[in-house]
Structure formats: structure tokens, C-alpha cells
């Protein structure tokens, strides 16, 4: 996925969509979860899940976000992405510890489109609610 376009001066220009994505990360993702609307909260918990899965897998996610309700995240994953990504998350609880989360962590990296790509579309589709 190409995020930047070059202008005639050979520098990069962000699209309005890219600017909104950056604003989502820089502003909305750093707010206290309790202060977020339902739509914002779904996006943020999915963003946090994706970030930790890409950095260190499920064990890192669990360490960084131990208080997130697993049902809430599962439902957000289904709404924002697809059932395959959500089912991989569910599988973590049933089988993940058998192999120290290796299978589910490796599977997560194969999803196409990725959760991040789905999330970017969700933020764009809900931009009026995300950026209150």
C-alpha cells in the first residue's frame, strides 16, 4: 500500500485520508478509553491489538492491555475486520498457550487485508464520529 505521493519538488504530500489516519493515531489513540465514544473505542482497541500483535504477538498484547474485555475486542474485530481475524483471536484463548502463541501469532501476519488496512477504512468511513 502506497501511503505518500510525490509532488513536482520530489517531496511527499499526504492525502486528506492519510492526514486523518495520522490524527487518529496521534490524538484519538492516546485518549483515555473511558472518554471515547463506542465507535472511537472499537477503533482504538483494535489499533492497540494490531500494534502489539505486530510488535511482539499476543503475549505482549496481553501484558500491555490486561484489562481489555476479550468479548468486546472480539466483537470489535468482527465489526471492523473480518471473521478470520476474530477467529484467530478466539483461538488464542483455546489453543494459544500450547505453543506459546506461535501458530496464532504467525497466522495473524498472513491476513490480507490486514487489520490495519481494515481499520484505516473504518476510521475513514466513520470520520464524523471518530473526530468529534
Secondary structure, DSSP 8 states (H G I E B T S, - for coil): ----EE-TTS-EE--HHHHHHHHHHHTGGGS-GGGS-HHHHHHHHHHHHHHHHHHT-HHHHHHH-TTS-HHHHHHHHHHHS-HHHHHHHHHHHHHGGGGTTHHHHHHHTT-SS-HHHHHHHHHHHTHHHH--
